[in-house]
Amino acid sequence: MRKFINLIVFVLFILCISFSLDQQKIVEYNKPSVVLIYVDISGEVAFSQPTFNQQAFQALQQEMLEKVYSGAWGTTEEEVKRNAITYILKKMAENPNKFLIPSRRQKRVQVNTGAVGSGVIINPNGYILTATHVVAFEEDELKQIVVNKFLSQFITDDFYSSFEQEAGVSLTPEEEKLLARAFMGYVMTNITDFNYQKRVYVGLGVAEKGTSNVSAFFKPANVIKIGSAEKVSDIVDMGRDIAIIKIDQNNLPTSLISEHEPTEGSEITVIGYPAQVHFFAGSLFDNFSILKPTVTKGIVSALRTSNKGVRVIQTDATISGGNSGGPAYNSEGKIIGTVSWGINNPEIGVATQNYNILVSCAEIQNFIKEANIQNIQSDVDKNYSKGIDEYFEQRYRNAMRYFKKVQELYPDHPYVKEYIINCQTNIDQGKDRSGFSFQGNTAIILLIVAVIFCGGLFLIVAAIVVYFLFFRKKQTVN
């Protein structure tokens, strides 16, 4: 009996190791389906160049005189003048159109900028899940993006020098920032012409060095369906921050969406393209590295419902700009949500790192049903996952057969080439292991355990019956 129990414990231990390895492979299974999304915005902006409203400045004189007489601005001429300039600039920044008025001069600026986000392929025929705010912009938001990016081109040296001439002082860097804020506020409300084109591109996996430039790996995409985001810039009024876009590809690697929301406290894995790493880091990484996603982990902090009735998931996983639209996976390797937004610290206006929001898989399932899109996997995924299983078991010959099948089905698969090379290297080094593997034979193992368990149970019952029928009876007779 003791040997029987030891055998059961040993087999269960092996099964636990097998299942824990499955959890480690979640990233490898799903990484090929996570994509970088880039929205290119190009066009031309025209606005009336501003001039100073002398009447508005004259109206400030009385307020400024009271400050001077009270001694609030200091006692020396230099102190008074500098404080007066700062006071004027703050007033201008608060109400730009009061102090800046349109002139007859028009200025045109050519613009080209963009925004980045993440997404995940949910159907082999090119359907990609992302966030509404990654691919859909209101015109006011586009203007804000353009003005922020090209502000230095909008502001002419004449504008600064004119103000300095009127004030009779040179502006400090901080004062220039205040004047720039005023100018930006003016431009936002005085754009006379805004012609632009918005193009959405999808970056598929990692790029292979020496095969051309990075842009060759970006495919044009069409927006198929967006969620009920009323105003992307105002998160309070946001509905379902999810969207579907499509690229003209097939046999793509995909991820499956969970049919059940996760439990609070369960672990999740987030895969995406945080802009701080993939773009803002600049020369720290080579150009091809931007297509390799970043992986972070966390837990489900809470399940909530937004004030718009949308099911969301709160998590402490590290998420930042660029992760938006990217998937979060449960321990089964299924999508439980997509990144939507982070909660800002109200005191400093900066996003916190431990309070982030995902749109729940419950909302996503309803959304793709409305769009009549099936969340399915192809033979590419089936062969790739089997190849990963064999690779982790160091069964490199078997793994290579699966990986080569993947390459036949989808030659542009982002990771399979590297796996094939690694398999061959390990085979050449004599590291290939053959024979029975627990991984990939779970059903057989469970059957063996069941047979052993049932057999052991039968023997125990038989022993009890024999005991009562014979030995017990013999004792009674005696």
C-alpha positions as CSV (number, residue, x, y, z in Angstrom):
1,M,0.0,0.0,0.0
2,R,2.8,2.4,0.9
3,K,4.4,1.8,-2.5
4,F,1.1,2.5,-4.2
5,I,0.7,5.8,-2.4
6,N,4.3,6.8,-3.2
7,L,3.7,6.1,-6.9
8,I,0.6,8.3,-6.9
9,V,2.5,11.2,-5.2
10,F,5.4,10.9,-7.7
11,V,3.1,11.0,-10.7
12,L,1.1,14.0,-9.3
13,F,4.4,15.8,-8.7
14,I,5.5,15.2,-12.3
15,L,2.1,16.5,-13.5
16,C,2.5,19.7,-11.3
17,I,5.8,20.4,-12.9
18,S,4.3,19.8,-16.3
19,F,1.5,22.3,-15.7
20,S,3.8,24.9,-14.2
21,L,5.9,24.7,-17.4
22,D,2.7,25.4,-19.3
23,Q,2.4,28.7,-17.4
24,Q,5.9,29.7,-18.2
25,K,5.1,29.2,-21.9
26,I,2.2,31.6,-22.0
27,V,4.4,34.3,-23.3
28,E,6.0,32.1,-26.0
29,Y,2.6,30.9,-27.2
30,N,1.0,34.3,-27.5
31,K,3.9,36.7,-28.3
32,P,3.6,36.2,-32.1
33,S,0.0,37.5,-32.1
34,V,0.8,40.7,-30.2
35,V,1.3,43.6,-32.6
36,L,2.5,47.2,-32.6
37,I,0.0,49.8,-34.0
38,Y,1.2,53.1,-35.4
39,V,-1.2,55.9,-36.5
40,D,0.4,58.2,-39.0
41,I,-1.0,61.8,-39.2
42,S,0.2,64.0,-42.0
43,G,-1.2,67.2,-43.6
44,E,-1.2,71.0,-43.4
45,V,-2.3,73.4,-40.7
46,A,-3.2,77.1,-41.5
47,F,-3.9,79.8,-38.9
48,S,-4.0,83.6,-38.5
49,Q,-0.9,84.8,-36.9
50,P,-1.6,86.6,-33.6
51,T,-1.0,90.2,-32.7
52,F,-1.1,91.7,-29.2
53,N,-4.4,93.2,-28.0
54,Q,-3.3,96.5,-26.6
55,Q,-6.7,97.2,-25.0
56,A,-6.5,94.0,-22.9
57,F,-3.0,94.9,-21.7
58,Q,-4.1,98.4,-20.8
59,A,-6.9,97.0,-18.7
60,L,-4.3,95.1,-16.6
61,Q,-2.6,98.3,-15.6
62,Q,-4.8,99.1,-12.7
63,E,-4.4,95.6,-11.2
64,M,-0.6,95.8,-11.7
65,L,-0.4,99.3,-10.1
66,E,-2.1,97.9,-7.0
67,K,0.5,95.1,-6.8
68,V,3.3,97.7,-7.1
69,Y,1.9,100.1,-4.5
70,S,1.3,97.2,-2.0
71,G,5.0,96.2,-2.3
72,A,4.0,92.6,-3.3
73,W,6.4,92.7,-6.2
74,G,9.4,93.8,-4.3
75,T,11.1,97.2,-3.9
76,T,13.7,97.4,-6.7
77,E,12.8,98.3,-10.3
78,E,14.2,95.0,-11.6
79,E,12.1,93.0,-9.1
80,V,8.9,94.9,-10.0
81,K,9.5,94.6,-13.8
82,R,10.2,90.8,-13.6
83,N,7.2,90.1,-11.4
84,A,5.0,92.2,-13.7
85,I,6.1,90.3,-16.8
86,T,5.4,86.9,-15.1
87,Y,2.0,88.3,-14.0
88,I,1.1,89.3,-17.6
89,L,2.3,86.0,-19.0
90,K,0.2,84.0,-16.6
91,K,-2.9,86.0,-17.5
92,M,-2.1,85.4,-21.2
93,A,-1.8,81.6,-20.6
94,E,-5.1,81.5,-18.7
95,N,-7.0,83.4,-21.4
96,P,-5.0,83.5,-24.7
97,N,-7.8,84.9,-26.9
98,K,-8.2,87.9,-24.6
99,F,-4.6,89.1,-25.1
100,L,-3.9,87.6,-28.6
101,I,-6.1,88.5,-31.6
102,P,-5.9,87.4,-35.2
103,S,-4.0,89.5,-37.7
104,R,-4.4,89.4,-41.5
105,R,-1.3,87.4,-41.9
106,Q,-1.7,83.6,-42.5
107,K,0.8,81.0,-41.7
108,R,0.8,77.4,-43.1
109,V,2.8,74.5,-41.5
110,Q,3.3,71.1,-43.0
111,V,2.9,68.4,-40.3
112,N,3.7,64.8,-39.9
113,T,3.3,63.1,-36.6
114,G,1.8,59.9,-35.1
115,A,0.6,57.9,-32.2
116,V,1.4,54.4,-31.0
117,G,-0.4,51.6,-29.3
118,S,-0.7,47.8,-29.1
119,G,-3.1,45.2,-30.3
120,V,-3.6,41.4,-30.6
121,I,-4.6,39.3,-33.6
122,I,-7.8,37.4,-32.7
123,N,-8.6,35.8,-36.1
124,P,-6.1,34.3,-38.6
125,N,-7.5,36.4,-41.4
126,G,-6.1,39.7,-40.1
127,Y,-8.6,40.8,-37.5
128,I,-6.9,42.7,-34.7
129,L,-8.3,43.8,-31.3
130,T,-7.1,47.1,-29.9
131,A,-8.4,50.2,-28.0
132,T,-10.7,52.8,-29.5
133,H,-8.4,55.6,-28.4
134,V,-5.5,54.1,-30.2
135,V,-7.1,54.3,-33.7
136,A,-9.9,56.8,-33.4
137,F,-9.4,60.6,-32.8
138,E,-11.7,63.6,-32.8
139,E,-10.5,66.5,-34.8
140,D,-9.9,68.6,-31.7
141,E,-7.6,65.9,-30.4
142,L,-5.7,65.7,-33.7
143,K,-5.2,69.5,-33.6
144,Q,-3.9,69.2,-30.0
145,I,-1.4,66.5,-31.1
146,V,-0.2,68.5,-34.0
147,V,0.1,71.8,-32.2
148,N,2.0,70.1,-29.3
149,K,4.4,68.4,-31.7
150,F,5.0,71.3,-34.0
151,L,4.6,74.2,-31.6
152,S,8.2,75.3,-32.3
153,Q,7.4,75.6,-36.0
154,F,4.3,77.6,-35.3
155,I,6.0,80.2,-33.1
156,T,8.2,82.6,-35.0
157,D,11.1,84.4,-33.6
158,D,9.3,87.6,-34.4
159,F,6.6,86.7,-31.9
160,Y,9.1,86.4,-29.0
161,S,11.1,89.4,-30.0
162,S,7.9,91.5,-30.3
163,F,6.8,90.7,-26.8
164,E,10.3,91.3,-25.5
165,Q,10.4,94.7,-27.3
166,E,7.0,95.7,-25.8
167,A,8.1,94.6,-22.3
168,G,11.6,96.0,-22.5
169,V,13.2,92.8,-21.1
170,S,14.6,89.5,-22.3
171,L,12.4,86.5,-21.3
172,T,13.7,83.7,-19.1
173,P,13.2,80.0,-20.1
174,E,10.2,79.8,-17.7
175,E,8.7,82.9,-19.1
176,E,9.1,81.6,-22.6
177,K,7.1,78.5,-21.6
178,L,4.3,80.7,-20.4
179,L,4.2,82.6,-23.6
180,A,4.3,79.4,-25.6
181,R,1.3,78.1,-23.6
182,A,-0.6,81.3,-24.5
183,F,0.4,80.9,-28.1
184,M,-0.7,77.3,-28.2
185,G,-4.1,78.1,-26.7
186,Y,-4.5,80.8,-29.3
187,V,-3.6,78.6,-32.2
188,M,-6.0,75.8,-31.1
189,T,-9.0,78.2,-31.4
190,N,-7.8,80.1,-34.5
191,I,-6.9,77.3,-37.0
192,T,-8.5,78.4,-40.3
193,D,-7.6,75.2,-42.3
194,F,-6.7,71.7,-41.2
195,N,-6.2,69.2,-44.0
196,Y,-4.9,65.9,-42.8
197,Q,-4.8,62.2,-43.6
198,K,-4.8,59.5,-40.9
199,R,-3.3,56.1,-41.7
200,V,-3.2,53.1,-39.4
201,Y,-0.3,50.6,-39.7
202,V,0.3,47.3,-37.9
203,G,3.8,46.1,-37.1
204,L,3.9,42.3,-37.2
205,G,6.3,40.7,-34.7
206,V,10.0,41.2,-34.7
207,A,12.1,42.3,-37.7
208,E,15.0,40.3,-39.0
209,K,18.2,42.3,-39.2
210,G,19.6,42.8,-42.7
211,T,16.3,42.3,-44.5
212,S,15.6,46.0,-45.2
213,N,14.3,48.8,-43.0
214,V,11.8,48.5,-40.2
215,S,8.9,50.2,-42.1
216,A,8.8,47.2,-44.4
217,F,7.3,45.2,-41.6
218,F,4.3,47.6,-41.1
219,K,1.1,46.6,-42.9
220,P,-1.7,49.1,-43.7
221,A,-4.9,48.5,-41.7
222,N,-8.6,49.5,-41.9
223,V,-10.7,50.3,-38.9
224,I,-13.7,47.9,-38.9
225,K,-15.5,48.7,-35.7
226,I,-14.9,51.0,-32.7
227,G,-16.4,51.0,-29.2
228,S,-18.7,53.6,-27.7
229,A,-16.1,56.1,-26.7
230,E,-17.9,59.4,-26.7
231,K,-14.7,61.5,-26.3
232,V,-11.4,59.8,-26.3
233,S,-9.6,62.6,-24.5
234,D,-12.1,62.5,-21.6
235,I,-11.8,59.1,-19.9
236,V,-14.8,59.8,-17.7
237,D,-17.1,59.7,-20.6
238,M,-15.5,56.7,-22.3
239,G,-17.6,53.6,-23.0
240,R,-16.1,50.4,-24.4
241,D,-12.6,51.4,-25.2
242,I,-12.1,48.6,-27.7
243,A,-11.9,48.5,-31.5
244,I,-11.3,46.0,-34.4
245,I,-9.0,46.8,-37.2
246,K,-8.0,44.5,-40.2
247,I,-5.0,43.9,-42.3
248,D,-4.9,42.0,-45.6
249,Q,-3.1,38.9,-44.3
250,N,-4.0,35.3,-43.6
251,N,-2.7,32.3,-41.6
252,L,-1.7,34.8,-38.9
253,P,-0.9,33.7,-35.3
254,T,-3.8,34.4,-33.0
255,S,-4.7,34.5,-29.3
256,L,-7.9,33.2,-27.8
257,I,-10.2,35.3,-25.6
258,S,-11.4,33.9,-22.3
259,E,-15.1,33.3,-21.8
260,H,-14.8,33.9,-18.1
261,E,-13.6,36.9,-16.1
262,P,-10.6,36.3,-13.9
263,T,-10.9,36.0,-10.2
264,E,-9.5,38.8,-8.0
265,G,-6.0,38.1,-6.9
266,S,-5.2,35.9,-9.9
267,E,-2.0,36.5,-11.8
268,I,-2.0,38.0,-15.3
269,T,0.6,38.7,-18.0
270,V,0.5,41.9,-20.1
271,I,2.3,42.0,-23.5
272,G,2.6,45.3,-25.4
273,Y,4.7,48.2,-26.7
274,P,5.2,50.9,-24.0
275,A,6.3,54.0,-25.8
276,Q,9.0,54.9,-23.2
277,V,10.9,51.7,-24.1
278,H,10.1,51.3,-27.8
279,F,10.3,54.9,-29.0
280,F,11.3,57.5,-26.3
281,A,14.5,55.5,-25.5
282,G,15.9,56.7,-28.8
283,S,19.4,55.4,-29.4
284,L,19.5,52.9,-26.5
285,F,18.2,50.2,-28.8
286,D,18.6,49.4,-32.5
287,N,15.6,50.2,-34.8
288,F,14.6,46.5,-35.1
289,S,14.1,46.2,-31.4
290,I,11.0,48.3,-31.4
291,L,9.0,45.4,-32.9
292,K,9.9,43.1,-30.0
293,P,7.2,43.5,-27.3
294,T,7.6,44.1,-23.6
295,V,6.2,41.6,-21.0
296,T,5.0,42.6,-17.5
297,K,3.2,40.8,-14.8
298,G,0.7,41.6,-12.1
299,I,-2.5,40.5,-10.4
300,V,-6.1,41.3,-10.8
301,S,-6.7,43.9,-8.1
302,A,-10.4,44.2,-8.6
303,L,-13.3,43.6,-11.0
304,R,-15.4,46.8,-11.5
305,T,-18.1,48.4,-13.6
306,S,-17.5,51.9,-15.0
307,N,-20.0,54.7,-14.7
308,K,-21.0,53.8,-18.3
309,G,-21.8,50.3,-17.3
310,V,-18.7,48.8,-18.9
311,R,-17.1,45.8,-17.2
312,V,-13.4,46.6,-16.4
313,I,-10.5,44.9,-14.6
314,Q,-8.2,46.8,-12.2
315,T,-4.6,45.6,-12.1
316,D,-1.2,46.5,-10.6
317,A,0.7,45.2,-13.7
318,T,3.1,47.9,-15.0
319,I,1.4,49.6,-17.9
320,S,2.1,52.9,-19.7
321,G,1.5,54.9,-22.9
322,G,1.8,52.6,-25.9
323,N,0.5,49.5,-24.0
324,S,-3.0,50.7,-24.8
325,G,-5.0,48.1,-26.7
326,G,-2.5,45.3,-25.8
327,P,-3.7,42.0,-24.3
328,A,-3.5,40.7,-20.7
329,Y,-3.5,36.9,-20.3
330,N,-4.6,34.5,-17.6
331,S,-2.8,31.4,-16.4
332,E,-4.4,29.4,-19.3
333,G,-2.9,31.7,-21.9
334,K,-6.2,33.3,-22.8
335,I,-7.0,37.1,-23.1
336,I,-8.9,38.3,-20.0
337,G,-8.8,42.0,-21.0
338,T,-7.1,44.7,-23.1
339,V,-5.3,47.8,-21.7
340,S,-7.4,50.9,-21.6
341,W,-6.2,53.6,-19.2
342,G,-4.3,54.3,-16.0
343,I,-5.5,56.3,-13.0
344,N,-3.8,59.7,-12.5
345,N,-2.5,60.9,-9.1
346,P,-4.9,64.0,-8.6
347,E,-2.2,65.9,-6.7
348,I,0.5,65.8,-9.4
349,G,-1.5,64.9,-12.5
350,V,0.8,61.9,-13.3
351,A,-0.3,58.4,-14.0
352,T,0.3,55.9,-11.1
353,Q,2.0,52.6,-11.9
354,N,-0.1,50.3,-9.7
355,Y,-3.7,51.3,-10.7
356,N,-4.4,50.4,-14.3
357,I,-7.6,49.5,-16.1
358,L,-8.4,46.8,-18.6
359,V,-11.6,46.3,-20.6
360,S,-12.9,42.9,-19.5
361,C,-13.1,39.9,-21.7
362,A,-16.8,39.9,-21.1
363,E,-17.1,43.1,-23.0
364,I,-14.7,41.9,-25.7
365,Q,-16.7,38.7,-26.3
366,N,-19.9,40.8,-26.8
367,F,-18.1,43.2,-29.0
368,I,-16.7,40.7,-31.5
369,K,-20.1,39.0,-31.6
370,E,-21.6,42.3,-32.7
371,A,-18.9,42.6,-35.3
372,N,-19.6,39.0,-36.5
373,I,-16.0,38.0,-36.0
374,Q,-14.9,34.6,-34.9
375,N,-12.1,34.2,-32.4
376,I,-10.4,31.1,-33.7
377,Q,-6.9,29.8,-34.1
378,S,-5.3,28.3,-37.3
379,D,-3.0,25.4,-38.0
380,V,-0.1,27.9,-37.5
381,D,-1.0,28.2,-33.8
382,K,-1.5,24.5,-33.3
383,N,1.8,23.5,-34.9
384,Y,3.6,26.4,-33.2
385,S,2.3,25.5,-29.7
386,K,3.3,21.9,-30.2
387,G,6.7,23.0,-31.4
388,I,7.1,25.1,-28.2
389,D,6.1,22.1,-26.1
390,E,8.6,19.9,-27.7
391,Y,11.3,22.6,-27.6
392,F,10.9,23.1,-23.8
393,E,11.2,19.3,-23.4
394,Q,14.5,19.5,-25.4
395,R,12.9,17.2,-28.0
396,Y,14.5,19.4,-30.7
397,R,13.9,17.1,-33.7
398,N,10.2,16.8,-33.0
399,A,10.1,20.6,-32.4
400,M,11.8,21.3,-35.7
401,R,9.2,19.3,-37.6
402,Y,6.4,21.5,-36.1
403,F,8.3,24.7,-36.6
404,K,9.0,23.9,-40.3
405,K,5.3,23.3,-40.8
406,V,4.6,26.7,-39.3
407,Q,7.1,28.3,-41.7
408,E,5.4,26.6,-44.6
409,L,2.0,27.9,-43.6
410,Y,3.2,31.4,-42.6
411,P,6.7,32.3,-43.9
412,D,6.6,35.7,-42.2
413,H,6.1,34.2,-38.7
414,P,8.2,36.5,-36.4
415,Y,9.8,33.9,-34.2
416,V,9.8,30.5,-35.9
417,K,13.1,31.1,-37.9
418,E,15.0,31.6,-34.7
419,Y,13.5,28.5,-33.1
420,I,14.5,26.4,-36.1
421,I,18.1,27.7,-35.9
422,N,18.2,27.0,-32.2
423,C,16.8,23.5,-32.7
424,Q,19.5,22.7,-35.2
425,T,22.2,24.1,-33.0
426,N,21.1,21.9,-30.0
427,I,20.8,18.8,-32.2
428,D,24.4,19.4,-33.5
429,Q,25.6,19.7,-29.9
430,G,24.0,16.4,-29.0
431,K,21.4,17.9,-26.7
432,D,18.4,16.4,-28.4
433,R,16.4,14.1,-26.0
434,S,14.2,11.3,-27.3
435,G,11.8,8.9,-25.6
436,F,8.7,9.4,-23.7
437,S,7.9,13.0,-22.5
438,F,5.4,14.0,-19.9
439,Q,4.8,17.2,-21.7
440,G,2.3,16.7,-24.5
441,N,1.2,13.3,-23.1
442,T,-1.0,14.6,-20.2
443,A,-4.0,12.5,-21.3
444,I,-1.9,9.3,-21.3
445,I,-0.5,10.1,-17.9
446,L,-4.0,10.8,-16.5
447,L,-5.2,7.5,-18.0
448,I,-2.3,5.6,-16.3
449,V,-3.0,7.3,-13.0
450,A,-6.7,6.5,-13.3
451,V,-6.0,2.9,-14.1
452,I,-3.5,2.6,-11.2
453,F,-5.9,4.4,-8.8
454,C,-8.9,2.2,-9.9
455,G,-6.8,-0.9,-9.7
456,G,-5.6,0.0,-6.2
457,L,-9.1,0.9,-5.1
458,F,-10.3,-2.5,-6.4
459,L,-7.6,-4.3,-4.5
460,I,-8.5,-2.5,-1.3
461,V,-12.2,-3.3,-1.6
462,A,-11.4,-6.9,-2.5
463,A,-9.2,-7.1,0.5
464,I,-11.9,-5.8,2.8
465,V,-14.5,-8.2,1.3
466,V,-12.2,-11.2,1.8
467,Y,-11.4,-10.1,5.3
468,F,-15.1,-10.0,6.3
469,L,-16.1,-13.1,4.4
470,F,-13.3,-15.4,5.6
471,F,-11.2,-14.1,8.4
472,R,-14.0,-12.5,10.3
473,K,-16.1,-15.6,9.9
474,K,-13.3,-17.9,11.1
475,Q,-12.9,-15.8,14.2
476,T,-16.6,-16.0,14.9
477,V,-16.6,-19.8,14.6
478,N,-13.7,-20.1,17.0
